[in-house]
Amino acid sequence: MPSRSNENHPQPRRSRSRKQSSPAAHALGIVGKVLGTLLLVMLITGVILACFAMVYIKTVILPQAHLDANFDMNLTSTIYYMDPDTGEYVEHLALHGSENRKKVTYDQIPENLVNATIAIEDERFLKHNGVDWKRTLNGVLLMFTGKDIQGGSTITQQLIKNATQYDDVTVKRKILEIFTALDFDATYSKDQIMEWYLNLIYLGDNCYGVATAAENYFGKDVSELSLAECASLISITNNPTLYGPNSTVRITNEETGEVTTGRERNKQRQELVLWKMLDLGMITQEEYDQAVAEELVFTRSEDESKPSTIYSWYDEQVITDVINDLVTECGYSETLAENMVYSGGLKIYACVDTRIQSIVESVYYDQSNLQLTSKKGQDIQSSIVIVDPQGNVVGLAGALGEKTANRVLNMASGTVRQPGSSIKPLSVYAPAMELGLITPASVYADEPVRVLNGKNWPLNNPQTYRGNITVNTAVEVSSNPVAVRVLEQMGAETSFDFVEEKFHIDLEESYLSNGEVKNDYGSSQLALGGLTHGVSVMDMAATYSVFPRDGVYIEPRTYTKVTQEVDGVETVLLDNTEIEGEVVLSTKTTYYMNQMLKNVVSNGTGTAARISGMTVAGKTGSTSANNDRWFVGYTPYYTAAVWVGYKSPERIYASNNPAAVMWQKVMSQVHQGLSNKGFSDASGLTSVDICMDSGLRASEACYSDPRGDRVVQMYLFSDDVPAEKCSAHVLVDVCTDSPILDANGNPIAGLYHLAGEYCPREGDETTVKSIGVLTTDSADTQYTKAYLESQGTCTVHTTETPQQPEPYDPSTFRLEDQSTWPTQEQWPGFNPEDPSTYPTVPPETLPTPDPNETSEPGGTPSPTPAPTESSTP
């Protein structure tokens, strides 16, 4: 058997091929792997982000990054209006702008002005490609250090900012601005960019562009400016409010107490501009010294105001609307849009009716037409907007009194005020009818809805309650409790949405004021008109015009189109010619609303707005504090909204509604010569007598209500006619000999005690009649069955009345005929044995004898018959 030498002996260890690593080296290896992984993740993430960035730039930024240089600013714009007689547009007003804007070409601009601009605004302007990357990177560093992303803009970027809406300080804005600048710089030359920039920049005093500013401040053509004047002019653009030579701002140095004026600050910055030009080698030391020493001579003293053209309220509204639409629809900046309106050669086709506007101005420019003064000494103010059936604003005034300035507060479109009760047709009755919740015949209690802080709420004005009334009456008298009840039945959120979506009035969803969150979801806001902010007169005119327009909403417009001539071709910039109406109310709702709002003017709170011989409908409005008064009314021809109040809200003390008075003063003249006509008729209407206490068809008891006014004839659509007769009234018998007295002992009109069993019910002597009273108890009226029952039955006829004897005729008496004898009741004391008690005819009833009549010859008078002996028992 072979031997195994290693069978019983241990084997030697084999040596390792690698040395054992130290713990430190092992740790470093792990760290290296982690860092490598992180770097790889970061690299991959960076690549992904870069891809996303490229996609974002390609799909979002680049499509918006091109800007056409449409900056022609040396042409007069013109407003036209349509002549109603010819149907042709004629020139109404040439716009020059209050600052006489003027464009200059590059070769008219002094080299010193160009260099001064480059020195202080963008010293590498001639070298970069639209973006100064050094300044841009500095802006990025500011962003990452938590500071504002601002600065770093080149002249090209500033031009783009002035010509567009790129004025929000965000990352997206900077990115879009950068790519637009790169594209713009590649498209246009540096000279073109500089020319446009210097023609667009704002230089204070309502001056846009260096040509206008040169004439305004120095009385010179821009080409004639000296080096010192060039540096002074370009110094303004940094902050016109601070550095404008005519700035009225005074700044006090907190340390020294020194007060500086605009001209002093302009001089300081002018010297900074000159130093920069010297530092960049644009001017010599000698030129610098001379410019610093040169006295700047301005055309006006610091406190002298600048004259300007005053536009009418309507013309200014057109200008404002076109500027706003150029910004929103064309993407222009407000500055560029304003430049184009005043000096871009635009043709603006306005909707003004010059006849109506002249009437508005004749009333509103005369302060004496409404003379009220507040306790604090404010003169009353008012505004009006008139809209035609096509949605054209045909006349307006933004304030009361002569217009003495431009771009002042326009209280027709530029402010909002609480509408009070004028909101009710929009937020309560129209939507509730549209939803089928009510008709004009629906009945609600005009009584307090609840008690708030120990007081009945809501109050009426005047502070009375009427009990049950129809919706028709509630609108006519402007009942606050009924409006609240209908709104709460419908739901505030439903009303809120209806007003915003159908009538296009902006309401407040959430607003933080002094730590309190406010909104317009509530009865006080929507039923009583106490909105958080309010509505404008323009909005109210637009919404009420829905009613005479058969339920169609059309956004009001002051112009139909705006055009500009480009290469000899008139190009449309803004087009309002094709405005589509939106049907927001049904025929049924508009018919009902028109009828009810007509009643407001004919019988209710709006009687001051009546126009002789013209159909007028509308609604008054007043706030709880009486700070705002409204009347929004319409005819088949026009709708007009009028607001009256004080610029700073104060209580109005007036015996009537001044808004209705102003409405009538304007609209009565507007409608002169127009034939009367009604609003659109509707088919399917049924005449029905409605009980005003139940809203159901009137019963016999309703007609017999002693108040005498509880049945009203209404025209309702067939599906709205109540199927049931009134059950709120019941007939009861009362005795008219027994009136019910009030606390002062005076009879209550029409109320009597219930008839008792002894009250006469037949013949001519009857005192019993039937009246209709309410079956339900009500605290606001005594005309109820329960009240009559509490007063008991007749207090006059308390026992059976004795039967009266038949009348006796004494001429029929014959002693011999006992059937002719009277009873004791008929002839008290009659005794057949006593001739003195016999019935006799009073002498005054005997016939007068004829003196010519004679007795027969020999005739003797008939003897008086002797009494017959009576038998004794």
VEXMAR-446413 format. One record per residue (C-alpha): residue in one letter; x, y, z. Coordinates in steps of 0.05 Angstrom, whole numbers, plus 5000, padded with zeros to 4 digits. Last residue first. Layout:
N
AXYZ
...
// end
This chain:
873
P158467485639
T156768165614
S154468315545
S156668945511
E151969485493
T153369755424
P156470445420
A152370975387
P154171145315
T155971865303
P150272155263
S151072285189
P150473015173
T143973265145
G141773355073
G136073785058
P139374034996
E145773644978
S151973935008
T156174464973
E163374444940
N166275114922
P170375164986
D173774494970
P175474155035
T182974045052
P184373305059
L185973065129
T193472915145
E194773555183
P188673425225
P191472775252
V186972185235
T183371925295
P183871285333
Y178771265390
T181471425458
S176972015471
P170971595452
D171871175516
E168070525514
P172170235458
N178570365498
F185170485462
G190570675512
P196570505464
W194570485391
Q198669955353
E201469605414
Q194669645448
T191669315387
P187669725338
W180269625322
T178569505250
S176468785260
Q171869035313
D167169335261
E161869775293
L166970265318
R169970355250
F177470535245
T180470505175
S182771225178
P187071055239
D192070655195
Y196070195240
P203369975228
E204869245242
P207669135310
Q215369065320
Q217868395343
P222268465404
T229968405389
E233167775418
T238967945463
T246368165454
H245768575391
V250669135406
T257068775431
C257768345369
T262167735379
G268967655412
Q275368055403
S279867435404
E275767125348
L277167745305
Y284667675318
A284666935301
K280867065237
T286167545214
Y286068275193
Q289968505253
T296568545216
D304068525230
A304067975283
S300867475236
D296066905252
T294066485193
T287066445165
L287267145137
V280767535132
G275467605078
I269067975097
S261767755100
K256168225120
V251268285179
T247668935196
T240868745165
E235269255174
D232969245102
G231168525104
E234967955135
R241067825179
P239768235241
C244868065296
Y241767635351
E246067015338
G252467405339
A256367715281
L263867735291
H266168415315
Y267968915262
L274169105222
G273969525159
A278270095185
I279770015259
P274870445297
N277970955345
G278270835420
N285571015426
A287670295435
D283970095372
L276569975366
I272869405333
P266469625300
S259669355325
D253869595281
T257469295220
C256368595247
V261368085221
D260667445182
V267167085163
L270066895095
V276866565093
H283566785063
A290166415062
S287365835022
C288166194956
K286265794895
E290665254868
A293665144799
P298265744803
V299966044735
D307365954723
D306765434667
S302065894629
F306866484630
L304367014676
Y300667664665
M298467944732
Q292168244760
V292668414833
V288268224892
R289768434963
D288269174957
G281569284992
R284069265064
P277168975081
D278968325045
S272768145004
Y276468024939
C280967524974
A274967165005
E271967044936
S278466684917
A284766964883
R289466494848
L295566364891
G301066834914
S298566754985
D297767455012
M297767844946
C292267404919
I293267354844
D288267494789
V290667174725
S291967414654
T295666874615
L302066954574
G304266454521
S307666954477
A312467504498
D312868234480
S319368604472
F319969264508
G315269834493
K315370404445
N315171164450
S317371584392
L324071934397
G324072694387
Q327272824455
H330072184482
V337072434498
Q334173054531
S329972644580
M336072204589
V340572734617
K336173084668
Q332672424684
W339072074703
M341272664745
V334672634784
A335171874791
A342171954820
P339872504867
N334872024901
N330272474940
S330572905003
A338172915003
Y343472825056
I349172405030
R353672075081
E361072115066
P365671715021
S371872094996
K370072284925
Y363072414949
G356972064921
V352471994860
W352571414810
V348671404745
A347770814698
A344570894630
T341270414582
Y338670654514
Y333170584462
P327770114491
T328670504555
Y333570384611
G335270534683
V340770464734
F339870954790
W344970974845
R346471314911
D352871194951
N354671425021
N347771275050
A350870875107
S346370285090
T347870375016
S343070654965
G340470374900
T334870534852
K332570074798
G330370154726
A324870174674
V322670734629
T317470744573
M317171454544
G311571964538
S314072394596
I320572134623
R320271854694
A326771824733
A324172144797
T319071574802
G324671084819
T322570834888
G315970544865
N309870704823
S311870854751
V319470774758
V319470154801
N313569884762
K317769884698
L322869464737
M317568934750
Q315268894677
N322368884650
M324468344700
Y318567894681
Y319967954607
T327367844617
T326167224659
K321266914609
T325667054549
S331366694582
L337567034610
V345066984594
V345166974518
E352167204500
G352867724445
E358567654395
I362568274381
E364868314309
T367269024300
N371969034359
D378368944318
L385069194342
L391269264298
V387869294230
T392569464174
E391370044126
V396269924068
G401270444045
D407270074072
V403770004140
E398070474155
Q395270354224
T388370134245
V384170124308
K377169824308
T370169884337
Y371370384393
T368270534461
R365969824475
P361169514524
E361368754531
I354868484503
Y350168074547
V343667824515
G337467724557
D332368064513
R336568684498
P332169114544
F334368674603
V341668564584
S342969314584
Y342769264660
T349368894659
A353169384615
A350770004651
M352569694717
D359569514694
M360970214667
V358670524733
S363770094768
V362269564820
G364069484894
H369869294938
T367368834993
L360268864967
G354769155010
G349469084956
L343568865001
A342268164973
L349367994950
Q353768325002
S349268325063
S346767635046
G353667325040
Y359167064996
D362567724975
N368967615013
K372867875073
V378367555114
E380167975174
G387468125194
N386768855177
S383768675109
L384968005077
Y380767885015
S377667244992
E372667094936
E371367814917
L366567954859
D368168144788
I361968304747
H361267914683
F353567904684
K352967164668
E359166844698
E360667324756
V353567484776
F351366764768
D357266494808
F355866944867
S348366794865
T349566044866
E354566134922
A349666544962
G344266014960
M337466044925
Q333166034988
E338266495022
L337766984963
V330066964963
R329767105038
V334967665035
A331368014977
V324767945015
P327868255078
N330768845039
S324469065004
S325869534946
V318869824941
E317769604868
V322168994874
A318468744935
T311768904902
N313268444843
V316167924891
T309367914924
I308168174994
N306867865062
G307868345119
R309369075102
Y315269265146
T317469975161
Q324170315169
P323970755108
N328470465082
N327869745105
L331769425161
P335068745156
W335368545210
N331668695275
K336268905331
G339168545392
N345968445362
L342868135301
V335567905303
R333267505242
V329467555177
P325668185197
E318968235160
D317168325087
A314667615085
Y314967285017
V309867164963
S311266914892
A307067284840
P313067594803
T315566874795
I320466494838
L324965884842
G325165734768
L332765774763
E332366374716
M327366694763
A332266624821
P337966874777
A334067504756
Y331367654826
V337467594870
S344367784844
L342668204783
P335868494802
K338368614873
I344868974855
S341369664851
S339769564924
G346569794947
P351669864891
Q358069934933
R363070354894
V368370194843
T373170674810
G376370784742
S370470684696
A365371234710
M369171554768
N374871744722
L380471984767
V385072444728
R388672234664
N387872924635
A386273584670
T381074134678
K374473774666
E368774234686
G364073974740
L361373284757
A365872684744
G367372124695
A362372314642
L359771844589
G356471784521
V355171284465
V358370674496
N356670174442
G353769514464
Q349169444403
P342969624444
D346070294464
V350070454526
I350271084568
V355271164625
I354571684681
S358571984737
S357072394799
Q360472814852
I357973234910
D362473794934
Q366473634996
G365874095056
K366873605113
K359473585128
S358273435055
T355973925002
L350273834953
Q348874224890
L347073794831
N345674154765
S349774744791
Q356274364777
D355274474702
Y360174024664
Y355473444678
V349173714645
S351974024582
E357273474579
V352072924577
I348073294524
S354373384482
Q355772644489
I348772474465
R349472894402
T356572654390
D354571924392
V361271604410
C362970924383
A370071104363
Y374070894302
I381470994319
K386271114262
L393371054287
G399071484263
G403571264319
S403971914357
Y398771914412
V396171204410
M402970914389
N406671264446
E401471014496
A402370304471
L409870364475
T409670604547
E404470104567
S408769544540
Y406369204478
G403768484479
C398868594421
E392468374456
T393668584528
V398069194518
L394669444455
D388069324490
N389969764550
I392470334505
V386070294463
D381570304525
T385270894556
I384971314492
V377571154484
Q376271354556
E380172004545
D375772164486
Y369572034527
W371572444587
S373573024541
Y380873154528
I384773734557
T390973924517
S396874104561
P400374684594
K406474524638
S406574764709
E411775254735
D414775034802
E421874914778
S422075524733
R421375394659
T425675364597
F431875104631
V438875414630
L444474954652
E450675344671
E456975064640
A462574914690
V461774164686
A461574194610
Q467774634606
D471674174653
Y469773544615
E471373854548
E478174044574
Q479373354603
T477673044536
I471372674517
M469671954499
G475871684532
L472071194576
D474071564639
L471972224609
M465171954589
K464371664659
W466272334690
L461072684646
V455672204668
L457472314741
E457273074730
Q450273004702
R448372594763
Q450073164810
K446773684765
N440273274762
R440373234838
E440773984843
R435374064791
G430673594827
T431573964892
T436073794951
V434873935025
E440773915072
G439173655142
T446373425149
E445372715173
E438272585150
N439472895082
T432673175061
I429773024993
R424973504957
V420673234901
T417773764856
S421373494795
N422374014740
P429673834727
G427973084729
Y433072714771
L428772434827
T421972304793
P425472174727
N429471594756
N435271334714
T432471684652
I433872384678
S441472344672
I440672284596
L438373004593
S443773294638
A449272934599
C446573204533
E445773894563
A453073914585
L455373664516
S451274204483
L444374064452
E443074334382
S441273674350
V435773574402
D432174194377
K432074694433
G427374974486
F431874684540
Y427274264583
N421274144539
E424674204471
A430273724491
A425173264525
T420973204462
A427073034420
V429972574473
G423972104474
Y417772074516
C416272704556
N410572704607
D414673154652
G419772594660
L424772304612
Y421371664589
I425471274538
L422271134470
N425971574420
L432771464452
Y431770714450
W429270704378
E435371094354
M440170674395
I437370034367
Q437670304296
D444870524304
K446869854334
S443969494273
Y437869044273
T436568304266
A442368014306
D441368504362
F433968324363
D435267574367
L440367654423
A435768144459
T429867674453
F434067114480
I436267524540
E429467824554
L426267134554
I431466884603
K430867494647
R423267464647
K423366724663
V427966844722
T423267374750
V423168134758
D416768294720
D417768834667
Y417768434603
Q411168744579
T414068984514
A416969604481
N420269894543
K423069214563
I425569094493
L429069774494
Q431969614562
Q434668954536
T437969304477
I440869844522
T443769284564
S440669014628
G445368784682
G440969044738
Q435868644774
I434867954803
D433868184875
K438267874928
G438267174957
T445567024945
F443766584886
M439867144852
L445467644862
L450267154830
V445567104770
G445567864764
N453267864764
L452967344710
T448567824669
R453368404680
K459167994652
W454767694598
D452868374569
V447268164523
G445368484456
N451368214417
H456668574458
K461869074432
L458169714416
F454069694480
R460069554525
E458970194566
D451570064576
E447470584614
I452071144638
A457371144584
I452970884527
T447771434539
A453171974544
N456271714480
V449571764442
L448372454471
N455372684453
E454372424382
P448472894375
I441972574350
Q439572814283
D443372264245
Y439671734287
T432771974266
V428372394310
K421172264334
K416872784367
R411772734423
N407973364437
E407573234513
S399973284521
G399172794464
H398272994392
L391572654380
A387172924324
L379772914342
H373072764309
E374572614236
V368672324199
Y366171614192
E360371524144
G353271314160
T350871964128
D345972224180
P348871844240
D355872114226
M360471564251
Y366271784295
Y373671834281
I379671904328
T386172094295
S393471924309
T398872414287
L405172094260
N412272134288
M412671514331
D414070934283
F416470394330
N414369734299
A420969384311
D418568664306
L420368254368
H422467524366
A423567164432
Q416566904443
P417366274400
L424466214428
I422466194501
V417065664506
T418465094458
K425865174443
I427865464510
Y423764944547
V426564384504
M433664634515
A432464714589
F429564004594
C435563744558
A440164144603
L436363874663
I437363164638
V444763294624
G445663614692
T442063034725
I446662544689
L452762944710
M450163024781
V448762274785
L455762134758
L458862624806
L454962314863
T457161614842
G464361834838
L463862174904
V460961534935
K466361104903
G471861564925
V469061584996
I469060824997
G476260804973
L478361325023
A475460895078
H479460285056
A485760695053
A484660925123
P483160215147
S489959955119
S490259465062
Q492658725073
K498058565021
R496358184960
S498757464936
R497657155003
S502756625028
R500455915032
R500155625101
P504454965115
Q500654305117
P499853925182
H502653215186
N498852545191
E496952445118
N502552845090
S507152275073
R501951825045
S504951125036
P503250654981
M500050005000
// end
